[in-house]
Amino acid sequence: MIYSFCGVDLTKTCGGCPEAYDAHVRGVYVGYLRLRHGFFFAEYMDTKVVFEARPEGDGVFVYDEREMYLEAACKALIKEYHSTQEEEE
């Protein structure tokens, strides 16, 4: 685990070009985050983009923006996760 925000644990799968992460909630895979060519997104369960942004970094985040964007993406992922859990109940 590299980062953890809002109950989402991130594991860096690629350090740059693209900077990428797998996202897990309680050990269960819930999504993928990727920054490439200045476009960052978070995809829930590899099917639905739940967050998009245009950070300053191109293939890697500029240091002072990384945590801000990762946290925002995790908030979007956990919101979608809780939404789908409610639908299943």
PAZAPA-4460 file (N, C-alpha, C; in steps of 0.05 Angstrom, whole numbers, plus 32768, in hexadecimal, padded with zeros to 4 digits):
% residues 89
    n_x    n_y    n_z   ca_x   ca_y   ca_z    c_x    c_y    c_z   seq   type   mol
   8011   7FE8   8000   8000   8000   8000   8012   8019   8000     1      M     A
   800B   802C   7FF0   801A   8045   7FEE   800A   805B   7FFD     2      I     A
   7FF1   805D   7FF7   7FDF   8072   8003   7FC5   8066   800C     3      Y     A
   7FB8   8073   801E   7F9D   806B   8027   7F8D   8084   802C     4      S     A
   7F76   8086   801F   7F64   809D   8022   7F47   8093   8024     5      F     A
   7F38   809C   8037   7F1B   8097   8038   7F14   8079   8038     6      C     A
   7F26   8068   8042   7F21   804B   8042   7F2A   803D   8028     7      G     A
   7F36   804C   8016   7F40   8040   7FFD   7F5F   803F   7FFF     8      V     A
   7F69   8027   7FFC   7F86   8022   7FFC   7F90   8022   7FDF     9      D     A
   7FA6   8031   7FDA   7FB1   8032   7FBF   7FCC   8025   7FBF    10      L     A
   7FD1   8015   7FAA   7FEB   8009   7FA5   7FF5   8013   7F8B    11      T     A
   800C   801F   7F8B   8018   8029   7F72   8020   8012   7F61    12      K     A
   8016   8011   7F48   801D   7FFC   7F35   8031   8005   7F20    13      T     A
   8033   8020   7F1D   8046   802B   7F0A   804F   8047   7F14    14      C     A
   8069   804B   7F15   8073   8064   7F20   8071   807C   7F0F    15      G     A
   806E   8079   7EF5   806C   8090   7EE3   8068   8088   7EC6    16      G     A
   805A   809A   7EB9   8055   8097   7E9C   8048   807D   7E94    17      C     A
   8032   8075   7EA0   8021   8084   7EB2   8027   807E   7ECF    18      P     A
   8020   8091   7EE1   801F   808C   7EFD   8004   807F   7F02    19      E     A
   8004   8067   7F0D   7FEC   8057   7F0F   7FEA   8049   7F2A    20      A     A
   7FD1   8044   7F33   7FCC   8038   7F4D   7FB4   8024   7F4A    21      Y     A
   7FB5   800F   7F59   7F9E   7FFE   7F5E   7F92   8006   7F78    22      D     A
   7F77   8006   7F79   7F68   800F   7F91   7F59   7FF7   7F9D    23      A     A
   7F5B   7FF5   7FB7   7F4D   7FDF   7FC6   7F3E   7FEA   7FDE    24      H     A
   7F28   7FDE   7FE4   7F19   7FE4   7FFC   7F17   7FCA   800B    25      V     A
   7F22   7FC9   8023   7F22   7FB1   8034   7F2E   7F99   8025    26      R     A
   7F42   7F9E   8015   7F4F   7F89   8007   7F43   7F80   7FEC    27      G     A
   7F2C   7F8D   7FE5   7F1E   7F86   7FCD   7F24   7F9C   7FB8    28      V     A
   7F2C   7F93   7FA0   7F31   7FA6   7F8A   7F18   7FB6   7F83    29      Y     A
   7F1B   7FD1   7F82   7F04   7FE1   7F7A   7F0A   7FF4   7F63    30      V     A
   7F23   7FF7   7F5B   7F28   8009   7F45   7F45   800E   7F3F    31      G     A
   7F49   8020   7F2C   7F62   8026   7F20   7F65   8044   7F1C    32      Y     A
   7F7C   804F   7F23   7F82   806C   7F20   7F9A   806F   7F0D    33      L     A
   7F99   8082   7EFB   7FAF   8085   7EE8   7FB2   80A2   7EE0    34      R     A
   7FCB   80AB   7EDE   7FD2   80C5   7ED4   7FE5   80C1   7EBC    35      L     A
   7FDC   80CB   7EA5   7FED   80C9   7E8D   7FE6   80E0   7E7A    36      R     A
   7FFA   80EC   7E6F   7FF7   8103   7E5C   7FE5   8119   7E68    37      H     A
   7FE9   811E   7E83   7FDB   8134   7E90   7FBE   812E   7E96    38      G     A
   7FB5   8115   7E93   7F99   810E   7E98   7F99   80F9   7EAE    39      F     A
   7F8A   80FE   7EC4   7F88   80EC   7EDA   7F6B   80E3   7EDD    40      F     A
   7F68   80C9   7EE2   7F4D   80BF   7EE6   7F4D   80A8   7EFA    41      F     A
   7F35   80A4   7F06   7F31   808C   7F17   7F19   807D   7F0C    42      A     A
   7F1D   8063   7F08   7F09   8052   7EFC   7F00   803E   7F11    43      E     A
   7EE6   803C   7F16   7EDB   802A   7F29   7ED7   800F   7F1C    44      Y     A
   7EE2   7FFA   7F28   7EDF   7FDE   7F1E   7EE5   7FDB   7F00    45      M     A
   7EF7   7FEB   7EF6   7EFF   7FEA   7EDA   7EE8   7FEE   7EC7    46      D     A
   7ED3   7FFB   7ED0   7EBB   7FFF   7EBE   7EB1   801B   7EBD    47      T     A
   7EB5   802B   7ED3   7EA8   8045   7ED4   7EBC   805A   7EDE    48      K     A
   7EC0   806E   7ECE   7ED2   8084   7ED7   7EC2   8095   7EEB    49      V     A
   7ECD   8098   7F03   7EC0   80A7   7F18   7ECE   80C1   7F1F    50      V     A
   7EE6   80C5   7F14   7EF5   80DE   7F19   7F07   80E4   7F02    51      F     A
   7F09   80FD   7EFA   7F1B   8106   7EE5   7F27   8121   7EED    52      E     A
   7F40   8125   7EE5   7F4D   813F   7EEB   7F64   8143   7ED7    53      A     A
   7F6D   815C   7ED6   7F84   8164   7EC6   7F99   8171   7ED8    54      R     A
   7FA8   8160   7EE6   7FBD   816B   7EF7   7FD4   8177   7EE7    55      P     A
   7FE6   8185   7EF5   7FFD   8191   7EE8   8010   817B   7EDE    56      E     A
   8013   8166   7EED   8025   8150   7EE5   801C   8143   7ECB    57      G     A
   802F   8138   7EBC   8028   812C   7EA3   8026   810D   7EA6    58      D     A
   803C   8100   7EAB   803C   80E3   7EAF   8040   80DC   7ECC    59      G     A
   8047   80EF   7EDC   8049   80ED   7EFA   803E   8107   7F06    60      V     A
   8033   8105   7F1E   802A   811D   7F2B   8041   812F   7F33    61      F     A
   803C   8149   7F32   804E   815C   7F40   804A   8156   7F5D    62      V     A
   8060   8155   7F6D   805F   814B   7F88   8048   8157   7F99    63      Y     A
   8044   8172   7F98   8031   817E   7FA9   8014   817A   7FA1    64      D     A
   800F   816C   7F8B   7FF3   8167   7F82   7FEA   814A   7F85    65      E     A
   7FFD   8138   7F8A   7FF7   811B   7F8A   7FE2   8114   7F9F    66      R     A
   7FE6   811B   7FB8   7FD3   8113   7FCD   7FB8   8120   7FC8    67      E     A
   7FB6   8138   7FBF   7F9D   8145   7FBA   7F8C   8136   7FA5    68      M     A
   7F99   812E   7F8F   7F8B   8120   7F7A   7F84   8103   7F82    69      Y     A
   7F97   80F6   7F8F   7F92   80DB   7F98   7F7B   80DA   7FAC    70      L     A
   7F7A   80ED   7FBE   7F64   80ED   7FD2   7F4A   80F3   7FC4    71      E     A
   7F49   8106   7FB1   7F30   810B   7FA3   7F26   80F3   7F94    72      A     A
   7F38   80E5   7F87   7F31   80CC   7F78   7F27   80B7   7F8B    73      A     A
   7F33   80B4   7FA2   7F2A   80A0   7FB6   7F0F   80A7   7FC1    74      C     A
   7F09   80C0   7FC5   7EEE   80C9   7FCE   7ED9   80C0   7FB9    75      K     A
   7EE0   80C4   7FA0   7ECD   80BC   7F8A   7ECA   809E   7F89    76      A     A
   7EE0   808F   7F8D   7EDE   8072   7F8D   7ECE   8068   7FA4    77      L     A
   7ED2   8072   7FBC   7EC4   8068   7FD3   7EA6   8070   7FD2    78      I     A
   7EA0   8087   7FC6   7E84   808E   7FC2   7E76   807A   7FB0    79      K     A
   7E83   8073   7F9A   7E78   8060   7F87   7E76   8044   7F94    80      E     A
   7E8A   803D   7FA4   7E8A   8023   7FB2   7E72   8022   7FC5    81      Y     A
   7E6E   8036   7FD5   7E57   8036   7FE7   7E3C   8036   7FD8    82      H     A
   7E3B   8044   7FC2   7E23   8045   7FB2   7E1C   8029   7FA7    83      S     A
   7E30   801B   7F9D   7E2B   8000   7F93   7E25   7FEC   7FA9    84      T     A
   7E30   7FF0   7FC1   7E2A   7FDF   7FD8   7E0D   7FE2   7FE0    85      Q     A
   7E03   7FFB   7FE0   7DE7   8000   7FE7   7DD4   7FF3   7FD3    86      E     A
   7DDB   7FF4   7FB9   7DCB   7FE8   7FA4   7DC8   7FCA   7FA8    87      E     A
   7DDE   7FBE   7FB2   7DDE   7FA0   7FB5   7DCE   7F97   7FCD    88      E     A
   7DC9   7FA9   7FE0   7DBA   7FA1   7FF9   7D9C   7FA0   7FF4    89      E     A
***
